[in-house]
């Protein structure tokens, strides 16, 4: 009888030991899970902080570019120097690289009057077709070049050849073969705007907040005259007789289903004080030019 009692006592101790081991395993699993959750939360928070700091570093780059452009004596060459330039933040708190995409050209050297070919420069890289894309625009044939501040000084180019970016030379070289050349000589520093003679089916100009719809010429099978508008937050100016009106818009939308294809500039906002031209017209072609717009990108690095 005593043996049975001892045997039962031994069974109870063995059972207790099994439950203790199971309990330890459960606690260990819970602790491991808690550690994993805590580590993941801390890691996610650290990554979120890095993303935020990287964003502000990129924004700082854009502000630096804007401020340096404003104070530069030669704004175009300074812009070209900023393109692809790496900037290090104070105390080595990250770095950033800027890309400059201007929508105007400038002369670095003089050109004689009635020159059949001229080389101008973009003070940066050729703008991409899309906001986040990398494919650059192709300049259309039979488009216009208008000289800044010179009434009526417009040339028509039959073709344009784009070179590679070189900051020391002043940016990206573009050689224009002119079918209708400039009657006057060009001097270094002259600026030029890209334009085209568009038609539209709109009977009256859009009111503030409306959309401007332009036809793409049927001969422009690649929609180059539509793609050359800045994809977002662009600006244009329209010339009608002696009146020049400036506008901003929110987005460029290309419709390749319509016949002919169209390009729509949304939320047109006229610049205060500029005259409203009689635009658009269905019979005559009306020149529309890319105003002095610029696209900026900044790539930042912070942490590992």
C-alpha positions, -999 to 999 in steps of 0.1 A, spaced: 0 0 0 28 23 8 43 16 -26 11 26 -43 11 59 -24 47 65 -34 39 56 -69 11 81 -71 32 108 -56 58 101 -83 32 104 -110 20 137 -97 55 152 -97 61 140 -132 28 157 -144 38 189 -126 71 189 -144 55 185 -178 31 214 -172 61 236 -160 80 228 -193 49 235 -214 44 268 -195 80 278 -201 77 271 -238 44 291 -241 61 321 -222 91 318 -245 69 319 -276 50 349 -263 82 367 -254 96 360 -289 65 372 -306 64 404 -284 101 410 -292 94 405 -329 64 429 -329 84 455 -309 114 452 -332 92 455 -363 74 485 -349 107 502 -341 121 494 -375 90 507 -393 92 539 -373 129 544 -381 122 538 -418 93 563 -417 116 589 -401 142 583 -428 116 588 -455 104 620 -439 140 633 -437 147 623 -472 116 642 -484 127 674 -466 162 670 -480 148 669 -515 127 699 -508 158 717 -495 175 710 -528 147 725 -547 147 756 -526 185 759 -530 181 757 -568 154 784 -568 174 808 -546 206 803 -565 188 810 -598 173 842 -584 207 856 -572 229 844 -601 243 870 -624 241 846 -653 210 826 -645 212 802 -674 247 790 -668 240 787 -631 211 765 -638 232 743 -661 257 740 -633 231 729 -608 219 700 -631 231 667 -616 251 685 -590 253 666 -557 248 687 -525 257 676 -490 235 688 -461 252 704 -431 268 680 -406 266 653 -433 229 648 -427 222 633 -461 227 645 -496 207 652 -528 211 655 -565 190 678 -587 178 675 -622 169 707 -641 144 705 -671 139 740 -686 115 749 -714 134 777 -729 167 781 -749 195 807 -748 224 816 -770 259 813 -757 275 829 -787 265 854 -814 249 843 -847 247 864 -879 215 876 -893 196 852 -916 217 823 -904 202 790 -918 215 771 -887 219 782 -851 229 763 -820 211 772 -788 212 757 -753 188 743 -728 202 754 -693 197 718 -681 185 685 -696 158 679 -722 125 677 -704 108 643 -702 75 636 -718 59 625 -686 62 639 -651 79 608 -636 92 594 -669 127 594 -683 120 595 -721 129 631 -733 106 651 -756 115 652 -793 112 687 -808 87 688 -837 94 699 -872 81 732 -886 77 747 -851 85 783 -840 113 799 -820 104 833 -806 130 856 -793 123 871 -758 115 908 -758 117 912 -795 83 919 -811 78 899 -842 112 882 -840 101 846 -848 119 819 -868 106 786 -881 128 755 -879 124 725 -902 143 702 -879 162 702 -846 191 680 -834 197 676 -797 232 669 -783 244 657 -749 243 677 -717 276 695 -709 275 719 -680 308 736 -690 293 744 -724 261 758 -710 237 729 -709 222 708 -737 230 719 -772 202 720 -797 210 728 -834 181 743 -853 179 742 -891 158 773 -899 135 774 -929 126 810 -919 156 825 -901 159 855 -878 163 887 -897 185 902 -870 217 890 -856 216 871 -823 239 879 -793 250 858 -764 224 858 -737 193 860 -760 165 838 -749 140 819 -770 107 801 -766 93 771 -784 59 773 -800 36 760 -827 7 773 -847 -24 755 -833 -60 754 -843 -90 746 -821 -127 739 -824 -134 761 -794 -154 792 -805 -143 814 -775 -114 815 -751 -119 794 -719 -129 814 -689 -107 813 -658 -108 777 -645 -118 763 -679 -99 740 -703 -80 750 -734 -83 723 -762 -59 724 -791 -58 703 -822 -28 682 -831 -19 685 -868 -27 653 -887 8 653 -900 22 651 -865 17 613 -862 37 611 -830 19 639 -812 52 658 -807 34 692 -806 13 679 -778 40 662 -758 62 693 -757 39 710 -732 50 706 -696 29 676 -682 18 695 -651 19 730 -636 30 746 -669 27 780 -683 21 793 -719 18 826 -737 -4 833 -767 4 859 -793 -24 875 -813 -14 906 -833 4 928 -809 -12 913 -778 6 886 -757 -13 869 -729 2 846 -703 -16 816 -687 -9 788 -662 -25 754 -663 -27 724 -641 -23 694 -664 -17 684 -700 -40 657 -713 -34 641 -747 -64 625 -764 -53 600 -791 -88 587 -796 -102 619 -810 -98 627 -847 -77 648 -850 -58 641 -818 -61 669 -792 -41 682 -763 -61 697 -734 -46 722 -708 -68 721 -677 -77 749 -653 -65 777 -674 -57 808 -653 -48 840 -671 -20 861 -656 -35 893 -642 -31 923 -664 -24 905 -697 -48 912 -726 -72 884 -736 -65 875 -773 -92 864 -797 -84 827 -792 -88 800 -803 -98 804 -839 -109 777 -863 -97 793 -896 -63 809 -888 -34 793 -869 -27 809 -836 9 807 -821 10 792 -786 44 792 -769 59 774 -739 65 802 -714 95 802 -690 86 770 -672 110 746 -655 107 711 -642 128 701 -611 136 667 -596 156 660 -565 169 626 -555 179 625 -518 199 600 -497 196 596 -460 209 568 -438 217 533 -452 
